[in-house]
């Protein structure tokens, strides 16, 4: 079984974890509706993705 020869210092441990922070979600303005939505996600209000209908929207 592999065992580390030396203890990892807190500085080295924290440098490794420097990329683990959560980033805020990015939003773009939809070209058709003008609403804000996540990039590369289906627009849940219209059911459109990449210019084609992928979800059937129920009307109340």
PQR file with spaces between the fields and no chain letter, atoms N, CA, C, O and H, PARSE charges and radii, in Angstrom:
ATOM       1  N    UNK     1       0.842   -1.185    0.000 -0.4000 1.5000
ATOM       2  CA   UNK     1       0.000    0.000    0.000 -0.0000 2.0000
ATOM       3  C    UNK     1       0.883    1.243    0.000  0.5500 1.7000
ATOM       4  O    UNK     1       1.859    1.312    0.747 -0.5500 1.4000
ATOM       5  N    UNK     2       0.544    2.226   -0.835 -0.4000 1.5000
ATOM       6  CA   UNK     2       1.344    3.442   -0.932 -0.0000 2.0000
ATOM       7  C    UNK     2       1.066    4.347    0.262  0.5500 1.7000
ATOM       8  O    UNK     2      -0.085    4.615    0.609 -0.5500 1.4000
ATOM       9  H    UNK     2      -0.249    2.170   -1.441  0.4000 1.0000
ATOM      10  N    UNK     3       2.138    4.804    0.874 -0.4000 1.5000
ATOM      11  CA   UNK     3       2.031    5.679    2.041 -0.0000 2.0000
ATOM      12  C    UNK     3       2.889    6.912    1.782  0.5500 1.7000
ATOM      13  O    UNK     3       4.030    6.777    1.340 -0.5500 1.4000
ATOM      14  H    UNK     3       3.072    4.587    0.593  0.4000 1.0000
ATOM      15  N    UNK     4       2.359    8.141    2.052 -0.4000 1.5000
ATOM      16  CA   UNK     4       3.166    9.342    1.848 -0.0000 2.0000
ATOM      17  C    UNK     4       4.392    9.350    2.763  0.5500 1.7000
ATOM      18  O    UNK     4       4.322    8.960    3.928 -0.5500 1.4000
ATOM      19  H    UNK     4       1.433    8.252    2.412  0.4000 1.0000
ATOM      20  N    UNK     5       5.499    9.797    2.212 -0.4000 1.5000
ATOM      21  CA   UNK     5       6.737    9.841    3.003 -0.0000 2.0000
ATOM      22  C    UNK     5       6.732   11.005    3.976  0.5500 1.7000
ATOM      23  O    UNK     5       7.283   10.905    5.072 -0.5500 1.4000
ATOM      24  H    UNK     5       5.556   10.114    1.265  0.4000 1.0000
ATOM      25  N    UNK     6       6.101   12.128    3.576 -0.4000 1.5000
ATOM      26  CA   UNK     6       6.044   13.323    4.418 -0.0000 2.0000
ATOM      27  C    UNK     6       4.601   13.795    4.533  0.5500 1.7000
ATOM      28  O    UNK     6       3.778   13.551    3.650 -0.5500 1.4000
ATOM      29  H    UNK     6       5.653   12.209    2.686  0.4000 1.0000
ATOM      30  N    UNK     7       4.314   14.467    5.626 -0.4000 1.5000
ATOM      31  CA   UNK     7       2.983   15.051    5.821 -0.0000 2.0000
ATOM      32  C    UNK     7       2.805   16.239    4.873  0.5500 1.7000
ATOM      33  O    UNK     7       3.721   17.044    4.705 -0.5500 1.4000
ATOM      34  H    UNK     7       4.982   14.665    6.343  0.4000 1.0000
ATOM      35  N    UNK     8       1.633   16.347    4.260 -0.4000 1.5000
ATOM      36  CA   UNK     8       1.333   17.487    3.388 -0.0000 2.0000
ATOM      37  C    UNK     8       1.116   18.720    4.255  0.5500 1.7000
ATOM      38  O    UNK     8       0.292   18.704    5.169 -0.5500 1.4000
ATOM      39  H    UNK     8       0.889   15.693    4.397  0.4000 1.0000
ATOM      40  N    UNK     9       1.847   19.778    3.971 -0.4000 1.5000
ATOM      41  CA   UNK     9       1.742   20.994    4.775 -0.0000 2.0000
ATOM      42  C    UNK     9       0.405   21.688    4.505  0.5500 1.7000
ATOM      43  O    UNK     9      -0.167   21.517    3.428 -0.5500 1.4000
ATOM      44  H    UNK     9       2.516   19.792    3.229  0.4000 1.0000
ATOM      45  N    UNK    10      -0.097   22.462    5.460 -0.4000 1.5000
ATOM      46  CA   UNK    10      -1.351   23.192    5.235 -0.0000 2.0000
ATOM      47  C    UNK    10      -1.281   24.121    4.034  0.5500 1.7000
ATOM      48  O    UNK    10      -2.277   24.303    3.335 -0.5500 1.4000
ATOM      49  H    UNK    10       0.367   22.600    6.335  0.4000 1.0000
ATOM      50  N    UNK    11      -0.114   24.713    3.786 -0.4000 1.5000
ATOM      51  CA   UNK    11       0.025   25.607    2.641 -0.0000 2.0000
ATOM      52  C    UNK    11      -0.161   24.847    1.336  0.5500 1.7000
ATOM      53  O    UNK    11      -0.884   25.305    0.452 -0.5500 1.4000
ATOM      54  H    UNK    11       0.696   24.565    4.354  0.4000 1.0000
ATOM      55  N    UNK    12       0.478   23.700    1.206 -0.4000 1.5000
ATOM      56  CA   UNK    12       0.372   22.911   -0.020 -0.0000 2.0000
ATOM      57  C    UNK    12      -1.050   22.357   -0.183  0.5500 1.7000
ATOM      58  O    UNK    12      -1.585   22.301   -1.290 -0.5500 1.4000
ATOM      59  H    UNK    12       1.065   23.328    1.925  0.4000 1.0000
ATOM      60  N    UNK    13      -1.642   21.952    0.933 -0.4000 1.5000
ATOM      61  CA   UNK    13      -3.027   21.462    0.894 -0.0000 2.0000
ATOM      62  C    UNK    13      -3.973   22.556    0.420  0.5500 1.7000
ATOM      63  O    UNK    13      -4.849   22.302   -0.407 -0.5500 1.4000
ATOM      64  H    UNK    13      -1.207   21.997    1.832  0.4000 1.0000
ATOM      65  N    UNK    14      -3.805   23.769    0.936 -0.4000 1.5000
ATOM      66  CA   UNK    14      -4.681   24.881    0.565 -0.0000 2.0000
ATOM      67  C    UNK    14      -4.439   25.340   -0.868  0.5500 1.7000
ATOM      68  O    UNK    14      -5.372   25.779   -1.540 -0.5500 1.4000
ATOM      69  H    UNK    14      -3.093   23.975    1.608  0.4000 1.0000
ATOM      70  N    UNK    15      -3.196   25.244   -1.347 -0.4000 1.5000
ATOM      71  CA   UNK    15      -2.932   25.584   -2.744 -0.0000 2.0000
ATOM      72  C    UNK    15      -3.647   24.603   -3.679  0.5500 1.7000
ATOM      73  O    UNK    15      -4.149   25.000   -4.731 -0.5500 1.4000
ATOM      74  H    UNK    15      -2.437   24.887   -0.801  0.4000 1.0000
ATOM      75  N    UNK    16      -3.691   23.342   -3.301 -0.4000 1.5000
ATOM      76  CA   UNK    16      -4.394   22.357   -4.103 -0.0000 2.0000
ATOM      77  C    UNK    16      -5.895   22.656   -4.132  0.5500 1.7000
ATOM      78  O    UNK    16      -6.551   22.439   -5.151 -0.5500 1.4000
ATOM      79  H    UNK    16      -3.283   23.020   -2.446  0.4000 1.0000
ATOM      80  N    UNK    17      -6.427   23.143   -3.041 -0.4000 1.5000
ATOM      81  CA   UNK    17      -7.866   23.420   -2.938 -0.0000 2.0000
ATOM      82  C    UNK    17      -8.247   24.812   -3.451  0.5500 1.7000
ATOM      83  O    UNK    17      -9.405   25.211   -3.325 -0.5500 1.4000
ATOM      84  H    UNK    17      -5.894   23.319   -2.213  0.4000 1.0000
ATOM      85  N    UNK    18      -7.314   25.547   -4.017 -0.4000 1.5000
ATOM      86  CA   UNK    18      -7.602   26.920   -4.426 -0.0000 2.0000
ATOM      87  C    UNK    18      -8.619   26.978   -5.561  0.5500 1.7000
ATOM      88  O    UNK    18      -9.258   28.013   -5.749 -0.5500 1.4000
ATOM      89  H    UNK    18      -6.373   25.223   -4.119  0.4000 1.0000
ATOM      90  N    UNK    19      -8.787   25.899   -6.323 -0.4000 1.5000
ATOM      91  CA   UNK    19      -9.722   25.882   -7.443 -0.0000 2.0000
ATOM      92  C    UNK    19     -11.076   25.282   -7.070  0.5500 1.7000
ATOM      93  O    UNK    19     -11.930   25.118   -7.941 -0.5500 1.4000
ATOM      94  H    UNK    19      -8.268   25.058   -6.170  0.4000 1.0000
ATOM      95  N    UNK    20     -11.289   24.954   -5.808 -0.4000 1.5000
ATOM      96  CA   UNK    20     -12.517   24.283   -5.388 -0.0000 2.0000
ATOM      97  C    UNK    20     -13.660   25.238   -5.068  0.5500 1.7000
ATOM      98  O    UNK    20     -14.767   24.786   -4.777 -0.5500 1.4000
ATOM      99  H    UNK    20     -10.595   25.087   -5.101  0.4000 1.0000
ATOM     100  N    UNK    21     -13.425   26.536   -5.114 -0.4000 1.5000
ATOM     101  CA   UNK    21     -14.464   27.504   -4.747 -0.0000 2.0000
ATOM     102  C    UNK    21     -15.586   27.476   -5.787  0.5500 1.7000
ATOM     103  O    UNK    21     -15.330   27.276   -6.974 -0.5500 1.4000
ATOM     104  H    UNK    21     -12.525   26.904   -5.350  0.4000 1.0000
ATOM     105  N    UNK    22     -16.820   27.675   -5.343 -0.4000 1.5000
ATOM     106  CA   UNK    22     -17.956   27.718   -6.250 -0.0000 2.0000
ATOM     107  C    UNK    22     -18.000   29.053   -6.980  0.5500 1.7000
ATOM     108  O    UNK    22     -17.775   30.108   -6.387 -0.5500 1.4000
ATOM     109  H    UNK    22     -17.029   27.838   -4.379  0.4000 1.0000
ATOM     110  N    UNK    23     -18.289   28.990   -8.258 -0.4000 1.5000
ATOM     111  CA   UNK    23     -18.404   30.194   -9.073 -0.0000 2.0000
ATOM     112  C    UNK    23     -19.875   30.579   -9.189  0.5500 1.7000
ATOM     113  O    UNK    23     -20.735   29.699   -9.167 -0.5500 1.4000
ATOM     114  H    UNK    23     -18.472   28.132   -8.739  0.4000 1.0000
ATOM     115  N    UNK    24     -20.189   31.863   -9.310 -0.4000 1.5000
ATOM     116  CA   UNK    24     -21.588   32.248   -9.501 -0.0000 2.0000
ATOM     117  C    UNK    24     -22.093   31.762  -10.860  0.5500 1.7000
ATOM     118  O    UNK    24     -21.332   31.691  -11.825 -0.5500 1.4000
ATOM     119  H    UNK    24     -19.491   32.578   -9.327  0.4000 1.0000
ATOM     120  N    UNK    25     -23.381   31.429  -10.924 -0.4000 1.5000
ATOM     121  CA   UNK    25     -23.968   30.958  -12.170 -0.0000 2.0000
ATOM     122  C    UNK    25     -23.957   32.061  -13.215  0.5500 1.7000
ATOM     123  O    UNK    25     -24.180   33.231  -12.907 -0.5500 1.4000
ATOM     124  H    UNK    25     -23.999   31.486  -10.140  0.4000 1.0000
ATOM     125  N    UNK    26     -23.693   31.668  -14.456 -0.4000 1.5000
ATOM     126  CA   UNK    26     -23.693   32.635  -15.546 -0.0000 2.0000
ATOM     127  C    UNK    26     -25.045   32.601  -16.235  0.5500 1.7000
ATOM     128  O    UNK    26     -25.661   31.542  -16.359 -0.5500 1.4000
ATOM     129  H    UNK    26     -23.511   30.717  -14.706  0.4000 1.0000
ATOM     130  N    UNK    27     -25.503   33.755  -16.680 -0.4000 1.5000
ATOM     131  CA   UNK    27     -26.771   33.871  -17.373 -0.0000 2.0000
ATOM     132  C    UNK    27     -26.552   34.685  -18.643  0.5500 1.7000
ATOM     133  O    UNK    27     -25.709   35.581  -18.687 -0.5500 1.4000
ATOM     134  H    UNK    27     -25.003   34.615  -16.579  0.4000 1.0000
ATOM     135  N    UNK    28     -27.330   34.354  -19.679 -0.4000 1.5000
ATOM     136  CA   UNK    28     -27.301   35.121  -20.915 -0.0000 2.0000
ATOM     137  C    UNK    28     -28.720   35.547  -21.239  0.5500 1.7000
ATOM     138  O    UNK    28     -29.685   34.944  -20.769 -0.5500 1.4000
ATOM     139  H    UNK    28     -28.015   33.625  -19.643  0.4000 1.0000
ATOM     140  N    UNK    29     -28.838   36.583  -22.038 -0.4000 1.5000
ATOM     141  CA   UNK    29     -30.161   37.044  -22.453 -0.0000 2.0000
ATOM     142  C    UNK    29     -30.601   36.235  -23.664  0.5500 1.7000
ATOM     143  O    UNK    29     -29.868   36.133  -24.648 -0.5500 1.4000
ATOM     144  H    UNK    29     -28.054   37.073  -22.419  0.4000 1.0000
ATOM     145  N    UNK    30     -31.799   35.659  -23.592 -0.4000 1.5000
ATOM     146  CA   UNK    30     -32.335   34.877  -24.700 -0.0000 2.0000
ATOM     147  C    UNK    30     -32.646   35.795  -25.869  0.5500 1.7000
ATOM     148  O    UNK    30     -33.241   36.857  -25.683 -0.5500 1.4000
ATOM     149  H    UNK    30     -32.394   35.742  -22.793  0.4000 1.0000
ATOM     150  N    UNK    31     -32.248   35.394  -27.083 -0.4000 1.5000
ATOM     151  CA   UNK    31     -32.444   36.253  -28.254 -0.0000 2.0000
ATOM     152  C    UNK    31     -33.920   36.422  -28.598  0.5500 1.7000
ATOM     153  O    UNK    31     -34.337   37.497  -29.028 -0.5500 1.4000
ATOM     154  H    UNK    31     -31.765   34.531  -27.234  0.4000 1.0000
ATOM     155  N    UNK    32     -34.719   35.357  -28.410 -0.4000 1.5000
ATOM     156  CA   UNK    32     -36.118   35.403  -28.817 -0.0000 2.0000
ATOM     157  C    UNK    32     -37.002   36.098  -27.786  0.5500 1.7000
ATOM     158  O    UNK    32     -37.778   36.988  -28.133 -0.5500 1.4000
ATOM     159  H    UNK    32     -34.380   34.484  -28.061  0.4000 1.0000
ATOM     160  N    UNK    33     -36.887   35.696  -26.519 -0.4000 1.5000
ATOM     161  CA   UNK    33     -37.795   36.216  -25.496 -0.0000 2.0000
ATOM     162  C    UNK    33     -37.214   37.385  -24.711  0.5500 1.7000
ATOM     163  O    UNK    33     -37.968   38.163  -24.127 -0.5500 1.4000
ATOM     164  H    UNK    33     -36.256   34.973  -26.237  0.4000 1.0000
ATOM     165  N    UNK    34     -35.885   37.525  -24.684 -0.4000 1.5000
ATOM     166  CA   UNK    34     -35.270   38.594  -23.908 -0.0000 2.0000
ATOM     167  C    UNK    34     -35.125   38.248  -22.442  0.5500 1.7000
ATOM     168  O    UNK    34     -34.666   39.078  -21.657 -0.5500 1.4000
ATOM     169  H    UNK    34     -35.272   36.893  -25.158  0.4000 1.0000
ATOM     170  N    UNK    35     -35.508   37.034  -22.052 -0.4000 1.5000
ATOM     171  CA   UNK    35     -35.396   36.602  -20.657 -0.0000 2.0000
ATOM     172  C    UNK    35     -33.982   36.086  -20.394  0.5500 1.7000
ATOM     173  O    UNK    35     -33.263   35.694  -21.314 -0.5500 1.4000
ATOM     174  H    UNK    35     -35.880   36.360  -22.689  0.4000 1.0000
ATOM     175  N    UNK    36     -33.605   36.095  -19.124 -0.4000 1.5000
ATOM     176  CA   UNK    36     -32.304   35.570  -18.745 -0.0000 2.0000
ATOM     177  C    UNK    36     -32.408   34.053  -18.596  0.5500 1.7000
ATOM     178  O    UNK    36     -33.371   33.547  -18.020 -0.5500 1.4000
ATOM     179  H    UNK    36     -34.189   36.413  -18.377  0.4000 1.0000
ATOM     180  N    UNK    37     -31.405   33.322  -19.123 -0.4000 1.5000
ATOM     181  CA   UNK    37     -31.373   31.875  -18.992 -0.0000 2.0000
ATOM     182  C    UNK    37     -29.929   31.409  -18.946  0.5500 1.7000
ATOM     183  O    UNK    37     -29.018   32.147  -19.321 -0.5500 1.4000
ATOM     184  H    UNK    37     -30.623   33.733  -19.591  0.4000 1.0000
ATOM     185  N    UNK    38     -29.722   30.172  -18.481 -0.4000 1.5000
ATOM     186  CA   UNK    38     -28.389   29.589  -18.422 -0.0000 2.0000
ATOM     187  C    UNK    38     -27.948   29.185  -19.824  0.5500 1.7000
ATOM     188  O    UNK    38     -28.763   28.674  -20.592 -0.5500 1.4000
ATOM     189  H    UNK    38     -30.462   29.573  -18.176  0.4000 1.0000
ATOM     190  N    UNK    39     -26.684   29.398  -20.181 -0.4000 1.5000
ATOM     191  CA   UNK    39     -26.212   28.951  -21.491 -0.0000 2.0000
ATOM     192  C    UNK    39     -26.191   27.427  -21.561  0.5500 1.7000
ATOM     193  O    UNK    39     -25.904   26.762  -20.566 -0.5500 1.4000
ATOM     194  H    UNK    39     -26.022   29.813  -19.557  0.4000 1.0000
ATOM     195  N    UNK    40     -26.494   26.875  -22.732 -0.4000 1.5000
ATOM     196  CA   UNK    40     -26.511   25.437  -23.001 -0.0000 2.0000
ATOM     197  C    UNK    40     -27.588   24.721  -22.201  0.5500 1.7000
ATOM     198  O    UNK    40     -27.452   23.529  -21.928 -0.5500 1.4000
ATOM     199  H    UNK    40     -26.727   27.415  -23.540  0.4000 1.0000
ATOM     200  N    UNK    41     -28.653   25.414  -21.818 -0.4000 1.5000
ATOM     201  CA   UNK    41     -29.780   24.820  -21.108 -0.0000 2.0000
ATOM     202  C    UNK    41     -31.059   25.094  -21.888  0.5500 1.7000
ATOM     203  O    UNK    41     -31.141   26.055  -22.653 -0.5500 1.4000
ATOM     204  H    UNK    41     -28.764   26.383  -22.040  0.4000 1.0000
ATOM     205  N    UNK    42     -32.051   24.239  -21.685 -0.4000 1.5000
ATOM     206  CA   UNK    42     -33.350   24.418  -22.326 -0.0000 2.0000
ATOM     207  C    UNK    42     -34.069   25.580  -21.659  0.5500 1.7000
ATOM     208  O    UNK    42     -34.049   25.705  -20.435 -0.5500 1.4000
ATOM     209  H    UNK    42     -31.984   23.459  -21.064  0.4000 1.0000
ATOM     210  N    UNK    43     -34.707   26.433  -22.463 -0.4000 1.5000
ATOM     211  CA   UNK    43     -35.532   27.512  -21.930 -0.0000 2.0000
ATOM     212  C    UNK    43     -36.851   26.885  -21.483  0.5500 1.7000
ATOM     213  O    UNK    43     -37.634   26.434  -22.319 -0.5500 1.4000
ATOM     214  H    UNK    43     -34.724   26.331  -23.457  0.4000 1.0000
ATOM     215  N    UNK    44     -37.103   26.851  -20.183 -0.4000 1.5000
ATOM     216  CA   UNK    44     -38.266   26.147  -19.659 -0.0000 2.0000
ATOM     217  C    UNK    44     -39.582   26.856  -19.955  0.5500 1.7000
ATOM     218  O    UNK    44     -40.639   26.226  -19.929 -0.5500 1.4000
ATOM     219  H    UNK    44     -36.466   27.217  -19.504  0.4000 1.0000
ATOM     220  N    UNK    45     -39.535   28.151  -20.235 -0.4000 1.5000
ATOM     221  CA   UNK    45     -40.782   28.865  -20.540 -0.0000 2.0000
ATOM     222  C    UNK    45     -41.267   28.566  -21.948  0.5500 1.7000
ATOM     223  O    UNK    45     -42.470   28.435  -22.173 -0.5500 1.4000
ATOM     224  H    UNK    45     -38.676   28.663  -20.256  0.4000 1.0000
ATOM     225  N    UNK    46     -40.343   28.455  -22.902 -0.4000 1.5000
ATOM     226  CA   UNK    46     -40.735   28.212  -24.291 -0.0000 2.0000
ATOM     227  C    UNK    46     -40.460   26.782  -24.742  0.5500 1.7000
ATOM     228  O    UNK    46     -41.044   26.331  -25.728 -0.5500 1.4000
ATOM     229  H    UNK    46     -39.365   28.561  -22.719  0.4000 1.0000
ATOM     230  N    UNK    47     -39.584   26.057  -24.045 -0.4000 1.5000
ATOM     231  CA   UNK    47     -39.242   24.695  -24.436 -0.0000 2.0000
ATOM     232  C    UNK    47     -38.289   24.628  -25.606  0.5500 1.7000
ATOM     233  O    UNK    47     -38.164   23.574  -26.229 -0.5500 1.4000
ATOM     234  H    UNK    47     -39.110   26.423  -23.244  0.4000 1.0000
ATOM     235  N    UNK    48     -37.611   25.717  -25.926 -0.4000 1.5000
ATOM     236  CA   UNK    48     -36.718   25.766  -27.070 -0.0000 2.0000
ATOM     237  C    UNK    48     -35.278   25.507  -26.622  0.5500 1.7000
ATOM     238  O    UNK    48     -34.881   25.875  -25.517 -0.5500 1.4000
ATOM     239  H    UNK    48     -37.713   26.573  -25.420  0.4000 1.0000
ATOM     240  N    UNK    49     -34.501   24.862  -27.509 -0.4000 1.5000
ATOM     241  CA   UNK    49     -33.077   24.668  -27.316 -0.0000 2.0000
ATOM     242  C    UNK    49     -32.421   24.669  -28.680  0.5500 1.7000
ATOM     243  O    UNK    49     -32.788   23.879  -29.548 -0.5500 1.4000
ATOM     244  H    UNK    49     -34.823   24.563  -28.407  0.4000 1.0000
ATOM     245  N    UNK    50     -31.457   25.544  -28.875 -0.4000 1.5000
ATOM     246  CA   UNK    50     -30.738   25.697  -30.146 -0.0000 2.0000
ATOM     247  C    UNK    50     -31.686   25.898  -31.320  0.5500 1.7000
ATOM     248  O    UNK    50     -31.468   25.347  -32.399 -0.5500 1.4000
ATOM     249  H    UNK    50     -31.159   26.187  -28.170  0.4000 1.0000
ATOM     250  N    UNK    51     -32.726   26.677  -31.114 -0.4000 1.5000
ATOM     251  CA   UNK    51     -33.628   27.034  -32.195 -0.0000 2.0000
ATOM     252  C    UNK    51     -34.662   25.992  -32.559  0.5500 1.7000
ATOM     253  O    UNK    51     -35.357   26.145  -33.564 -0.5500 1.4000
ATOM     254  H    UNK    51     -32.903   27.125  -30.237  0.4000 1.0000
ATOM     255  N    UNK    52     -34.785   24.931  -31.768 -0.4000 1.5000
ATOM     256  CA   UNK    52     -35.815   23.923  -32.070 -0.0000 2.0000
ATOM     257  C    UNK    52     -36.585   23.581  -30.800  0.5500 1.7000
ATOM     258  O    UNK    52     -36.076   23.724  -29.689 -0.5500 1.4000
ATOM     259  H    UNK    52     -34.220   24.807  -30.952  0.4000 1.0000
ATOM     260  N    UNK    53     -37.821   23.128  -30.987 -0.4000 1.5000
ATOM     261  CA   UNK    53     -38.706   22.790  -29.872 -0.0000 2.0000
ATOM     262  C    UNK    53     -38.340   21.423  -29.333  0.5500 1.7000
ATOM     263  O    UNK    53     -38.395   20.435  -30.065 -0.5500 1.4000
ATOM     264  H    UNK    53     -38.235   23.011  -31.890  0.4000 1.0000
ATOM     265  N    UNK    54     -37.959   21.351  -28.042 -0.4000 1.5000
ATOM     266  CA   UNK    54     -37.601   20.081  -27.444 -0.0000 2.0000
ATOM     267  C    UNK    54     -38.549   19.681  -26.319  0.5500 1.7000
ATOM     268  O    UNK    54     -38.600   18.509  -25.948 -0.5500 1.4000
ATOM     269  H    UNK    54     -37.914   22.154  -27.448  0.4000 1.0000
ATOM     270  N    UNK    55     -39.298   20.629  -25.771 -0.4000 1.5000
ATOM     271  CA   UNK    55     -40.272   20.343  -24.721 -0.0000 2.0000
ATOM     272  C    UNK    55     -41.639   20.826  -25.133  0.5500 1.7000
ATOM     273  O    UNK    55     -41.773   21.883  -25.750 -0.5500 1.4000
ATOM     274  H    UNK    55     -39.257   21.582  -26.072  0.4000 1.0000
ATOM     275  N    UNK    56     -42.660   20.052  -24.794 -0.4000 1.5000
ATOM     276  CA   UNK    56     -44.028   20.505  -25.014 -0.0000 2.0000
ATOM     277  C    UNK    56     -44.473   21.276  -23.777  0.5500 1.7000
ATOM     278  O    UNK    56     -44.449   20.745  -22.666 -0.5500 1.4000
ATOM     279  H    UNK    56     -42.551   19.194  -24.293  0.4000 1.0000
ATOM     280  N    UNK    57     -44.878   22.526  -23.969 -0.4000 1.5000
ATOM     281  CA   UNK    57     -45.294   23.381  -22.862 -0.0000 2.0000
ATOM     282  C    UNK    57     -46.791   23.253  -22.671  0.5500 1.7000
ATOM     283  O    UNK    57     -47.569   23.420  -23.610 -0.5500 1.4000
ATOM     284  H    UNK    57     -44.897   22.958  -24.871  0.4000 1.0000
ATOM     285  N    UNK    58     -47.189   22.948  -21.422 -0.4000 1.5000
ATOM     286  CA   UNK    58     -48.616   22.867  -21.104 -0.0000 2.0000
ATOM     287  C    UNK    58     -49.154   24.262  -20.837  0.5500 1.7000
ATOM     288  O    UNK    58     -48.533   25.045  -20.118 -0.5500 1.4000
ATOM     289  H    UNK    58     -46.557   22.813  -20.659  0.4000 1.0000
ATOM     290  N    UNK    59     -50.293   24.571  -21.410 -0.4000 1.5000
ATOM     291  CA   UNK    59     -50.910   25.877  -21.174 -0.0000 2.0000
ATOM     292  C    UNK    59     -51.970   25.702  -20.085  0.5500 1.7000
ATOM     293  O    UNK    59     -52.768   24.766  -20.126 -0.5500 1.4000
ATOM     294  H    UNK    59     -50.797   23.935  -21.994  0.4000 1.0000
ATOM     295  N    UNK    60     -51.967   26.613  -19.114 -0.4000 1.5000
ATOM     296  CA   UNK    60     -52.922   26.535  -17.995 -0.0000 2.0000
ATOM     297  C    UNK    60     -54.246   27.171  -18.361  0.5500 1.7000
ATOM     298  O    UNK    60     -55.165   27.197  -17.543 -0.5500 1.4000
ATOM     299  H    UNK    60     -51.319   27.374  -19.081  0.4000 1.0000
